Amino acid sequence: MTDPLSRTGATVGEPVATTSAPPTAFLEVRDLRVHFPTDDGLVKSVDGLSFQLEKGKTLGIVGESGSGKSVTSLGILGLHTTGQYGRQKARISGEIWLDGEELLSADPDRVRKLRGREMAMIFQDPLSALHPYFTIGKQIVEAYRVHHDVDKKTARKRAIEMLDRVGIPQPDKRVDSYPHEFSGGMRQRAMIAMALVNNPELLIADEPTTALDVTVQAQILDLIRDLQKEFGSAVIIITHDLGVVAELADDILVMYGGRCVERGSAEKVFYEPRHPYTWGLLGSMPRIDKEQTDRLIPVEGAPPSLINIPSGCAFNPRCPYADVPKGGITRTERPELREVAGGHFSACHMSPEDRQRIWTEQIAPKL
Amino acid sequence: MTIPEQAGAAETSADPAPGESLLKVTGLIKHFPITKGLLKRQVGAVKAVDGLDFDVRSGETLGVVGESGCGKSTMGRLITRLLEPSGGKVEFEGRDITHLGTGAMRPMRRDVQMIFQDPYSSLNPRHTVGAIVSAPFKLQGVRPEGGVKKEVQRLLEVVGLNPEHYNRYPHEFSGGQRQRIGIARALALKPKLVVADEPVSALDVSIQAQVVNLLDDLQAELGLTYVIIAHDLSVIRHVSDRIAVMYLGKIVELTDRKSLYETPMHPYTKALLSAVPVPDPRRKKERERILLQGDVPSPISPPAGCRFHTRCWKATEVCKTKEPPLLALRTGHQVACHHPENASDIRLPSGSADQAPGA
């Protein structure tokens, strides 16, 4: 199953398709595939993902653990290409266009220049993402000086300014604190300051509030929203929490088994979802805003193994509507992402009419 | 520290009727000492739980919610007597169990069981599922009807696992399945009270819903009483009959689900509820969100007076000096606040605030 070449690190997996015309969108991902060869087989973490994102907009990527959300974000930042000692760890193919520049075929040095400056990332766990040995200030200063030719004093001033901007009290004093002296919320703020110190055009936040308490989460979500307005950057927010995406995202992409099953505006995905997995997510979520006495409607079964993704629709084994007639389409055929309405895509073999009927008659009344 | 007298250990064998108090907690305190130096001199204490009064009624689900460090997990470990209380009293079925020794607790353990948060660390990786689920029988010397193996397989079936997986090891199961194993173990001895500490927070949404439904079904079938500790206010709303909100080692509000979510009276509860992101994009604009400033103070030296006054937008002088008691301001709605919300119709007891501001 494993391609012997991948072990030697001589290849980047499947040959990169002939680069097509540069896109108009600020960020465009085309048919991204990230596969990891392992002793057990090829793990297809991301298997053909495409989306666009404009500046000033927020895309929410939703999915359960193992659906490929984080691998996608690391892929965009070019953090998969080289492993330790320069070994090729992942096989990546597809295209990632950032501001008219293709990143996957670009020189690693060029990507390194863009990373941190044009695109930055906020990680889930600030305690492991910040270096425990250096002060917060030193880490922000370093992030700034890598990309700006300034002396330490100017950079330090900039670091204090950023800490102030993200709402850390007494920034001129706290700049010399170590990460362990900060609370969880403050560390997350410090990491946001570090990510934004170079005014990146693209900000990827991977579960930025999962480790935080709800009152602190509200502070951080507000901060991300305000900063986006101020800097006009494009934001990708990756989360398993539908509440967080409803709060921040303009567009939503639902991932399952390494593929996109539904993509559209937040409005469409929440109020007219057209994929049984999205229905499942909405149904299994306990609601804070409604008195609910009925049982939750869980998705039965467990997510697929990424080594052995079902050959047809990855959701088929768990889909309650697998038996709905689909006009002769067999189970082994993979559903393509098709437009169901303007800008709203979904990958399901059921006819749009069937899905609309099931949603309005069976699912929506129960939510 | 006072040691309450061991109340007459009269066996109250009759089960309490639904609605009657199964577990009663009065003035429960747990301080963890902070020691320093060679002689382990005590220099302070983490006041994890600092005076709790509540009861758990037979057949109900009591939800306990609060942010990290509020003492909710310590509370769970105190009422199951996995920790020794520093003060106060825990009564189970009318019997004082506050300071029972290991041996004296053993028969009680049959009735009080616990489900843990992390399905990875709460199952011994070197034991088979069969060994894990049958351990309670061995420890208690119980011989179930039809033999241990048959009973374990029945339990596995009850929680939705394949009984043939009796000989498998925990690593062969997914997170949700492991949590089911933990639930089967907790149910083995037909307990009366199950304390679940964050039972679903480690699970994915779709799996979380499966386990929440399972807990629901088991309660209906077996007449269980639950204390469910969680930080997720949506999960708590779904599973609980009554809810206690904790802040820095104290209960600030204790009431039924409907009142808590529709007319919260403590400002902290109100802020907490407003902070939860609602999965409804159309409603995000109309929502008023209360942003609390700063972080939770340290439980080593909690603020004097009302513990929430440092972050409360309604705090006045009285809040800084006088600690508000947990009072029933409405029937079944206990609140510890000098200036409660949604309380325009209520006259506060004298000595509290001079007027109760409207909602």
Interface residues (C-beta under 8 A of the other chain):
Chain A: E64 S65 S183 G184 G185 M186 D213 V214 T215 V216 Q217 A218 Q219 L221 D222 H240 D241 L242 G243 V244 V245 A246 E247 A249 A266 E267 F270 Y271 G280 L281 L282 G283 S284 M285 P286 R287 I288 D289 E291 Q292 R295 L296 I297 P298 V299 E300 A302 P303
Chain B: E67 S68 S174 G176 Q177 D204 V205 S206 I207 Q208 A209 Q210 V212 N213 D216 H231 D232 L233 S234 V235 R237 H238 V239 R257 K258 Y261 E262 A271 L272 L273 S274 A275 V276 P277 V278 P279 D280 P281 R282 R283 K284 R289 L291 L292 D295 V296
